[in-house]
């Protein structure tokens, strides 16, 4: 039997050196909105780099002055002045680099969040909420550390190397060659390890996403886990994914450990060479003691900067797939292949028309086919049919949660694909079968319908939805926080808050997706009175399984396997004795006892 969770995820493309450079440049480009501050911090880093290169030279001159028994106070004064400037530049970087990196982290995470929730509903379903959350949080954190490293370490390190080598060659080309050889060795060793581990690191990120996807999937279904006694098996599934993650990660870590040991050995050997060659040159009067001390300082500085750059490269390499996934989310475009609609929907009456509308789900034969019907302004149209017949898909097309493959949907004669999505949805109030509540107060959940509404308007909407009485019995009343997805409310209470939200929005089109399915008969009668009042003068589309919400509809559409096979008022459909009448007789459409 296969081990739970043992299916390995597909690995993303491994980051090649060109990819690493592109990812790094893309990350640094995130500083653009605050470029003035970023450039100021960059200049401060260059100043620090210059001073750090100058310090070994000044140290060597002080040693030479002391050896020659002359006062070294001029050199010490210059050293002190440069040191003060370096401290001020370092304070500037320390104070503002963190703040800048934190601000860009939050801005980028917010942008990724906005992009994710603006995508079509299939995006989250296909990716998995756990993977998307992992992409946003890990990507934003990785971006923060990349930006902070650039502002506080990487830029200064590169600047120091650019200043160090010309100065070293001017002072003594023989010892400068030793330092150059050390730098080349570091670069070659890093390149070797990157090539050896690039595929493995991409696999590690894929396994990370699989772990987060599994966690999100299970946490979102805890009631099912308990009901079917899946706690132990789901935990074992996660452990299996964890084992796969570690087995992919350990070889990568081993290579980087080998790199650290080998480069440290090379650095020690280079330092010994500096002193050995320097001593030999000093005996021939080709170098002073102070110059040997300066080169020892250069070697120490070089080793530190090479270690720093190598560590930064290692971190960037291991984090590149995370940043690539984050940037892919930022770049995701729900309308990449089509122009963005620009038209408004001014003062909509709500005259809806489907003309030959067909939509097929990707990689599936199901969908809706050749839908043609009208919902005149102010009328009520009911959509009925067995589960999976296509009712909810039809309404999703009206909301542009999906776009049809064929045909046209119009409101007041205007093709909805030419209308801005926000303007289209502003014309609709929707009550879902799943109430869709947030872990916020009752007041905040109702106000989602119209955030500018006053407390009095919120309360009036709650009264119309028969919700005010139970709300006032909750601790804190309208300020009662209802838990995740409204878990601290009963099913009927959740639904009435959702109905209050739709009533408050007061849009010309009202969509009810089995809006009374969670209500007991007494409460349903109360809410139906509120919905009847809300329907007056509005175009209403109803998906329902109860006769009480269907019988007085102006038009009933009977769906079967994605097609409308019957339509007409209630009495005409009963007289036809087709599928609708069969569903009524077999209690597939009926009021709860």
C-alpha positions in Angstrom: 0.0 0.0 0.0 1.3 3.5 -0.8 2.3 5.5 2.2 -0.1 8.3 3.0 1.0 11.5 1.3 3.7 9.7 -0.6 3.0 11.1 -4.0 5.8 13.5 -4.7 4.8 16.9 -5.9 6.0 18.1 -9.2 9.1 20.2 -8.8 9.3 23.7 -10.2 12.0 24.5 -12.7 15.4 24.6 -11.0 16.9 28.0 -10.7 19.8 28.5 -13.1 22.4 31.2 -12.4 20.6 33.5 -14.8 17.4 32.9 -12.9 19.2 33.7 -9.7 20.3 37.0 -11.1 16.8 37.8 -12.4 15.2 36.9 -9.1 17.6 39.1 -7.2 17.2 42.0 -9.5 13.4 41.7 -9.4 13.6 41.6 -5.6 15.8 44.8 -5.4 13.4 46.5 -7.9 10.7 46.2 -5.2 12.5 49.2 -3.5 11.5 51.5 -6.4 8.5 53.1 -4.7 11.0 54.5 -2.1 14.0 54.9 -4.4 15.3 58.1 -2.8 15.7 56.5 0.6 17.1 53.4 -1.0 19.7 55.4 -3.0 20.6 57.3 0.2 21.2 54.0 2.0 23.2 52.8 -0.9 25.5 55.8 -0.8 25.9 55.3 3.0 27.0 51.7 2.2 29.6 52.9 -0.3 31.0 55.3 2.3 31.2 52.5 4.9 33.0 50.3 2.2 35.6 53.0 1.4 36.4 53.5 5.1 36.7 49.7 5.8 39.2 49.5 2.9 41.1 52.6 4.1 41.5 51.3 7.7 44.1 48.5 7.0 46.1 51.1 5.0 46.0 53.5 7.9 46.8 50.7 10.3 49.9 49.8 8.3 51.0 53.5 8.1 50.7 53.8 11.9 52.9 50.6 12.3 55.5 52.0 9.9 55.5 55.3 11.7 56.0 53.6 15.1 58.7 51.4 13.6 60.5 54.5 12.2 60.1 56.2 15.6 58.2 59.1 14.3 54.8 60.4 15.6 51.8 58.7 14.0 49.3 61.2 15.2 48.4 62.5 11.7 47.5 59.0 10.6 45.6 58.4 13.8 43.6 61.7 13.3 42.7 60.7 9.8 41.7 57.3 11.0 39.5 58.8 13.8 37.8 61.2 11.4 37.0 58.4 8.9 35.9 56.2 11.8 33.4 58.9 12.9 32.0 59.3 9.3 31.7 55.5 9.1 29.8 55.3 12.4 27.4 58.0 11.2 26.8 56.2 7.9 26.4 52.9 9.8 23.8 54.5 12.1 21.9 55.8 9.1 21.8 52.3 7.5 20.9 50.6 10.8 18.0 53.0 11.5 16.3 53.0 8.1 17.2 49.8 6.3 15.0 47.7 8.6 12.1 50.1 8.3 12.3 50.2 4.6 12.5 46.4 4.2 9.6 46.0 6.6 7.5 48.5 4.6 8.2 46.8 1.3 7.5 43.4 2.8 4.0 44.5 3.9 3.3 46.3 0.6 4.3 43.2 -1.4 2.4 40.8 0.8 -0.7 43.0 0.5 -0.3 43.1 -3.3 0.0 39.3 -3.4 -3.1 38.9 -1.2 -5.1 41.3 -3.3 -4.0 39.5 -6.5 -4.9 36.1 -5.0 -8.4 37.1 -3.9 -9.1 38.9 -7.2 -8.4 35.8 -9.3 -11.2 33.6 -10.6 -12.7 31.2 -8.1 -10.9 28.3 -9.8 -7.5 29.7 -9.0 -7.6 29.0 -5.2 -9.4 25.7 -5.8 -6.6 24.5 -8.2 -3.7 25.8 -6.1 -5.1 25.0 -2.7 -5.5 27.6 0.0 -2.5 26.2 2.0 -0.2 26.6 -1.0 -1.3 30.1 -1.7 -0.9 31.1 2.0 2.6 29.5 2.0 3.5 31.4 -1.2 2.3 34.8 0.2 3.8 34.5 3.7 7.1 32.7 2.8 7.6 34.8 -0.3 7.1 38.1 1.7 9.4 37.0 4.4 12.1 35.9 1.9 11.7 39.2 0.1 12.2 41.1 3.5 15.5 39.2 4.3 16.7 39.7 0.7 16.1 43.4 0.8 17.5 43.8 4.3 20.6 41.8 3.3 21.1 44.1 0.2 20.7 47.3 2.2 22.9 46.3 5.2 25.4 43.7 3.8 25.5 42.8 0.1 25.9 46.3 -1.3 28.7 47.2 1.1 30.5 43.9 0.6 30.5 44.3 -3.2 31.7 47.9 -2.9 34.5 46.8 -0.6 35.7 44.2 -3.1 35.6 46.8 -5.9 37.8 49.2 -3.9 40.0 46.6 -2.4 41.6 44.9 -5.4 42.8 48.1 -7.2 44.3 49.4 -4.0 46.0 46.0 -3.3 47.5 45.8 -6.8 48.9 49.3 -6.4 50.5 48.4 -3.1 51.9 45.1 -4.0 50.9 43.0 -7.0 52.4 39.8 -5.7 50.2 39.7 -2.6 47.3 41.0 -4.5 47.5 37.9 -6.8 47.1 35.7 -3.7 43.9 37.6 -2.7 42.7 37.4 -6.3 43.3 33.6 -6.4 41.3 33.3 -3.2 38.4 35.2 -4.6 38.4 33.0 -7.8 38.5 29.9 -5.7 35.4 31.1 -3.7 33.6 31.9 -6.9 34.4 28.5 -8.5 33.4 26.5 -5.4 30.1 28.4 -5.1 29.3 27.8 -8.8 30.1 24.1 -8.5 27.7 23.7 -5.5 25.0 25.7 -7.2 25.1 23.4 -10.2 25.2 20.3 -8.0 22.2 21.3 -6.0 19.9 23.4 -8.2 17.5 20.5 -9.0 17.4 19.4 -5.4 16.5 22.9 -4.1 13.6 23.3 -6.5 12.4 19.9 -5.3 12.7 21.2 -1.7 10.4 24.1 -2.4 7.9 21.8 -4.1 7.8 19.6 -1.0 7.4 22.7 1.2 4.3 23.7 -0.8 3.0 20.1 -0.6 3.3 20.2 3.2 1.5 23.6 3.5 -1.1 22.4 1.0 -1.8 19.3 3.2 -2.0 21.4 6.4 -4.5 23.8 4.8 -6.6 21.0 3.4 -6.9 19.2 6.7 -7.3 22.3 8.9 -10.2 23.4 6.7 -11.9 20.0 7.2 -11.4 19.3 10.9 -15.0 18.3 11.4 -14.7 15.6 8.7 -11.4 14.4 10.2 -13.0 13.9 13.6 -16.2 12.4 12.2 -14.3 9.7 10.2 -11.6 9.2 12.9 -8.9 10.4 10.5 -6.6 12.2 13.1 -3.9 9.5 13.2 -4.0 8.8 9.4 -3.8 12.5 8.5 -1.0 13.1 11.0 0.9 10.1 9.4 0.2 11.6 5.9 1.9 14.9 7.1 4.8 12.9 8.6 5.3 11.2 5.2 5.4 14.5 3.4 7.9 15.7 6.1 10.1 12.7 5.4 10.1 13.4 1.7 11.0 17.1 2.4 13.9 16.2 4.6 15.2 13.5 2.2 15.2 16.2 -0.5 16.7 18.8 1.8 19.6 17.0 3.4 21.7 16.4 0.3 21.4 20.1 -0.5 22.5 21.0 3.0 25.5 18.6 2.8 26.8 20.2 -0.3 26.7 23.7 1.2 28.4 22.3 4.4 31.2 21.0 2.2 31.5 24.4 0.6 31.8 26.1 3.9 34.6 23.8 5.1 36.6 24.0 1.9 36.4 27.8 1.6 37.4 28.2 5.2 40.4 26.0 4.6 41.3 28.0 1.5 41.0 31.3 3.5 43.4 30.0 6.2 45.9 28.9 3.5 45.7 32.3 1.8 46.4 34.1 5.1 49.5 31.9 5.7 50.7 32.7 2.1 50.2 36.5 2.7 52.5 36.4 5.8 55.0 34.0 4.2 55.4 36.0 1.0 55.2 39.3 2.9 58.0 38.2 5.2 60.2 37.1 2.3 59.7 40.4 0.6 60.4 42.4 3.8 63.7 40.6 4.1 64.6 41.9 0.7 63.4 45.4 1.6 60.6 45.1 -1.0 57.9 45.6 1.6 57.6 47.4 4.9 56.2 45.8 8.1 53.3 48.2 7.9 52.4 47.0 4.3 52.4 43.4 5.5 50.0 44.4 8.3 47.8 46.2 5.7 47.7 43.1 3.5 46.8 41.0 6.5 44.0 43.4 7.1 43.0 43.2 3.4 43.0 39.4 3.6 40.9 39.4 6.7 38.5 41.9 5.1 38.4 39.9 1.8 37.7 36.6 3.6 34.9 38.2 5.6 33.3 39.7 2.5 33.7 36.5 0.5 32.1 34.5 3.3 29.4 37.0 3.5 28.8 37.0 -0.3 28.9 33.2 -0.4 26.4 33.0 2.4 24.2 35.5 0.6 24.4 33.5 -2.6 23.6 30.3 -0.8 20.6 31.8 0.9 19.4 33.3 -2.4 19.8 30.0 -4.2 17.8 28.1 -1.6 15.2 30.8 -1.5 15.0 31.5 -5.2 12.1 29.0 -5.8 10.1 30.7 -3.0 10.6 34.1 -4.5 9.8 32.8 -8.0 6.5 31.4 -6.8 5.8 34.7 -5.0 6.6 36.8 -8.1 4.4 34.4 -10.2 1.5 35.2 -7.8 2.1 38.9 -8.1 2.2 38.5 -11.9 -0.9 36.4 -12.1 -3.5 38.2 -14.3 -7.1 37.1 -14.4 -7.6 38.8 -17.8 -4.2 38.5 -19.3 -5.5 37.3 -22.7 -8.3 39.9 -23.0 -8.6 43.7 -22.7 -9.8 45.0 -19.3 -13.4 46.1 -19.6 -13.9 49.8 -18.9 -17.7 50.4 -19.2 -19.9 51.3 -16.2 -23.3 50.0 -15.6 -25.2 53.2 -14.7 -28.5 53.0 -12.9 -29.1 49.3 -13.9 -32.7 48.1 -14.1 -31.7 44.5 -13.9 -33.1 43.2 -17.3 -31.0 40.0 -17.7 -30.7 37.9 -20.8 -28.8 34.6 -21.6 -28.4 34.0 -25.3 -26.9 30.6 -26.3 -24.5 30.5 -23.3 -22.2 27.5 -23.1 -19.5 26.8 -20.5 -17.4 23.7 -20.1 -15.2 23.0 -17.1 -11.6 22.4 -17.9 -10.7 18.8 -18.4 -14.3 17.8 -17.8 -17.4 17.1 -20.0 -19.6 18.9 -17.5 -20.8 22.5 -17.6 -23.9 24.3 -19.0 -24.9 24.2 -22.6 -26.9 26.5 -24.9 -28.7 28.4 -22.1 -31.2 30.9 -23.5 -33.7 32.7 -21.2 -34.6 36.1 -20.0 -35.2 37.6 -16.5 -37.1 40.9 -17.1 -36.4 43.7 -14.6 -38.4 43.3 -11.4 -39.3 39.6 -12.1 -38.4 36.4 -10.2 -36.8 33.5 -12.0 -36.3 30.2 -10.1 -33.7 27.6 -11.2 -34.4 24.1 -10.2 -32.9 20.7 -10.9 -31.1 17.9 -9.3 -27.6 18.3 -7.8 -25.0 19.0 -10.4 -27.5 20.1 -13.0 -25.8 23.4 -13.7 -27.8 25.9 -11.7 -25.0 27.4 -9.6 -22.7 27.4 -12.7 -25.3 29.6 -14.6 -25.3 32.1 -11.8 -21.5 32.1 -11.5 -21.4 33.1 -15.2 -23.8 36.0 -14.5 -21.4 37.2 -11.8 -18.4 36.7 -14.1 -16.8 34.3 -11.6 -16.4 32.4 -14.9 -16.7 33.5 -18.5 -18.8 31.5 -21.1 -17.1 29.7 -23.9 -19.9 30.6 -26.2 -22.9 33.0 -26.2 -23.6 36.3 -24.5 -25.0 37.4 -21.2 -26.5 40.9 -21.1 -27.9 43.2 -18.4 -30.1 46.0 -19.8 -28.8 45.0 -23.2 -25.1 45.5 -22.4 -22.7 42.5 -22.7 -21.4 42.0 -19.2 -17.9 41.2 -20.6 -17.7 44.9 -21.6 -18.5 46.0 -18.0 -16.0 46.5 -15.2 -16.2 43.6 -12.9 -16.6 45.9 -9.8 -19.5 47.8 -11.5 -21.2 44.5 -12.5 -21.0 43.0 -9.0 -22.1 46.3 -7.4 -25.5 45.7 -9.1 -26.0 42.4 -7.3 -26.8 41.2 -3.8 -26.1 37.6 -3.2 -27.1 35.1 -0.5 -25.2 31.8 -0.7 -26.1 28.4 0.5 -23.0 28.6 2.6 -23.5 32.0 4.4 -19.8 33.0 3.9 -19.2 34.8 7.1 -15.9 36.1 8.5 -14.4 35.8 12.0 -15.5 39.3 12.8 -18.4 41.0 14.6 -22.0 40.6 13.5 -22.0 44.3 12.7 -19.0 44.0 10.4 -20.4 40.9 8.7 -23.6 42.7 7.8 -21.8 45.9 6.8 -19.9 44.0 4.1 -23.1 44.6 2.1 -22.5 48.4 2.4 -19.5 49.5 4.4 -20.8 53.1 4.6 -24.1 52.1 6.3 -25.0 53.6 9.6 -25.7 51.5 12.7 -29.4 52.3 12.3 -29.4 51.0 8.7 -27.5 47.8 9.8 -30.1 47.2 12.5 -33.0 47.8 10.1 -31.6 45.2 7.6 -31.2 42.7 10.5 -34.8 43.3 11.5 -36.0 42.7 7.9 -34.0 39.5 7.9 -35.6 38.4 11.2 -32.1 38.5 12.8 -32.4 41.4 15.3 -33.9 39.4 18.1 -31.3 36.7 18.3 -28.5 39.3 17.8 -29.5 41.3 20.8 -29.4 38.1 22.9 -25.7 37.5 22.1 -23.0 38.8 24.4 -22.2 42.3 23.1 -25.1 42.2 20.6 -24.0 43.5 17.2 -20.4 43.5 18.4 -20.4 39.7 19.1 -17.5 38.0 17.2 -19.0 35.0 15.5 -15.9 32.8 15.0 -14.4 31.3 11.9 -17.1 30.9 9.2 -19.6 31.8 11.8 -18.9 28.7 13.9 -20.4 30.3 17.1 -23.8 30.7 15.4 -26.5 28.2 14.4 -27.1 27.4 10.8 -30.2 29.5 10.7 -28.5 32.4 12.4 -25.7 32.4 9.9 -28.1 32.4 7.1 -30.2 35.3 8.4 -27.0 37.5 8.8 -26.2 36.7 5.2 -29.7 37.7 4.2 -29.4 41.0 6.2 -26.1 41.7 4.4 -27.8 41.3 1.0 -30.8 43.4 2.1 -28.5 46.2 3.3 -26.7 46.3 -0.1 -30.0 47.2 -1.8 -28.9 46.2 -5.3 -31.3 45.9 -8.3 -30.4 42.2 -8.8 -30.9 39.7 -6.0 -29.4 36.2 -6.2 -30.5 33.6 -3.7 -28.5 30.4 -3.9 -30.6 28.1 -1.7 -30.8 30.9 0.8 -33.3 29.3 3.1 -31.9 25.8 3.0 -30.5 26.0 6.6 -33.7 27.4 8.2 -36.4 25.6 10.1 -39.9 26.0 8.8 -40.9 28.7 11.3 -37.8 30.8 10.7 -38.1 30.2 7.0 -41.6 31.7 6.9 -40.2 34.8 8.7 -37.3 35.1 6.4 -39.4 34.5 3.3 -41.6 37.5 4.3 -38.4 39.6 4.4 -37.2 38.2 1.1 -40.5 38.9 -0.5 -40.3 42.5 0.6 -36.7 42.7 -0.7 -37.7 41.2 -4.0 -40.2 43.9 -4.8 -38.9 46.0 -7.8 -35.8 43.8 -8.1 -34.8 41.1 -10.5 -34.4 38.0 -8.5 -32.8 34.7 -9.4 -33.5 31.9 -7.0 -31.9 28.4 -6.7 -34.1 26.5 -4.3 -35.3 23.0 -3.4 -38.5 24.1 -1.5 -41.8 24.8 -3.1 -42.4 27.8 -0.8 -39.6 29.7 -2.6 -40.5 28.5 -6.1 -44.3 28.4 -6.4 -44.8 32.2 -6.9 -41.8 32.7 -9.3 -42.7 34.4 -12.6 -40.6 31.8 -14.5 -39.2 28.4 -13.4 -36.2 27.0 -15.3 -35.7 23.2 -15.0 -32.0 22.2 -15.4 -30.8 18.7 -16.3 -27.2 17.8 -17.2 -26.4 21.4 -17.9 -29.3 22.2 -20.1 -32.7 23.8 -19.6 -35.2 21.1 -20.5 -38.4 22.8 -19.2 -39.4 26.3 -18.4 -42.6 28.1 -17.5 -44.7 29.1 -14.5 -45.5 26.6 -11.7 -48.9 25.5 -12.9 -47.8 25.1 -16.5 -44.9 22.9 -15.5 -47.1 20.7 -13.3 -49.6 20.3 -16.1 -46.8 19.2 -18.5 -46.0 16.3 -16.1 -42.3 16.3 -17.0 -39.2 16.3 -14.8 -40.4 19.2 -12.6 -43.7 17.4 -11.8 -41.7 14.2 -11.1 -39.4 16.0 -8.7 -42.4 17.5 -6.8 -44.2 14.1 -6.6 -41.0 12.4 -5.4 -40.5 15.1 -2.7 -37.3 16.3 -4.3 -39.0 19.7 -4.2 -40.9 20.1 -1.0 -41.2 21.9 2.3 -39.4 20.5 5.3 -41.7 18.8 7.7 
